[in-house]
Amino acid sequence: MSGHSKWSTIKRKKGANDAQRAKIFTKIAREIVVAVKSGGPDPDNNASLKNVIAKAHSNNMPNDNINRTIKKAAASGEGDNYESIRYEGYGPAGVAVIVETLTDNRNRTAADVRAAFSKYGGNMGTTGCVSFMFDNKGIIIIEDEDEELDEDEVTMDALEAGAEDVSYENGIYEIETNPDEVDAVREALAEKYTISSAEATEVAQTLTTLTDEKQITNMRRMLDTLEDNDDVQNVYHSWDEPDED
């Protein structure tokens, strides 16, 4: 997601109720399992696991949960059958949508994703139908709602750490990096700043604004339905999502 759309999603996660937070933890735990299976349980020797742990921390996942999941994955065969599948399609008014999943049953997941698109006025397309509309970027978010940070200082620190661009608006610093460098930049900035989010993501090249209330409602419900699905890890879109404050 791009710009305000990305930050709106982060705010929803930060303000999630207990049931929603449990779902987020379940998704992250699945990522931890896959990372451990592919590269081992030591984050110092497994960059993928290290990144997922950082994501877990940014979502306030307790260390006990993280460590328990790592140990369980390392000691059992769980997670061997998870596969990563990416779906693409269109929401209301042609909003581009990418859905990334980790699943042990591709038929179930495909049916669920297709149903979410169809129910709310969208349609699932073929692989590659919208991915060309997105750029793969690393995005790091630093909150400064009290405006205590110096914008020039944050910008300089981010650029010196290897960031490609820095933008600031409404108390939010959005730092853009090469997706392969997001972890290194995050680590450098974390020595001085509190990081709200840091991950490789798909950033829409152009955003679509919806003005029809029914389309806005359907788009929001479609995203909620997809994000509530345990198999769905990430949803990216080109909707210029309005704040819900």
Secondary structure, 3 states (H helix, E strand, C coil): CCHHHHHHHHHHHHCCCHHHHHHHHHHHHHHHHHHHHHHCCCHHHCHHHHHHHHHHHHCCCCHHHHHHHHHHHHHCCCCCCCEEEEEEEECHHHCEEEEEEEECCHHHHHHHHHHHHHHCCCEECCCCCCHHHEEEEEEEEEECCCCCCCHHHHHHHHHHHCCCEEEEECCEEEEEECHHHHHHHHHHHHCCCCEEEEEEEEEECCCECCCCHHHHHHHHHHHHHHHHCCCEEEEEECECCCCCC
